[in-house]
Amino acid sequence: MLSSTDRPSVSRGFFLAVVVAGALAAVAVRDARTSSFFAGFSAGAGLVFVASFLRNPRKGADPPDGSP
């Protein structure tokens, strides 16, 4: 099992690019099955993107309890 310090790091920008590319591909592709695949792929990448913000807030962000 990986500890929190051993986890591989992937850029949030990369996941944002995957979300955008998947959404654009879902709209551009005419085949319904392929379009659904790209939409699901984009949704999954979006979930990882949101989870990364929940686990590790941006540096410099204020803590939720309001303390400095």
PyMOL commands that set and color helices and strands:
alter all, ss='L'
color gray80, all
select helices_A, chain A and resi 12-28+32-55
alter helices_A, ss='H'
color red, helices_A
deselect
rebuild
show_as cartoon
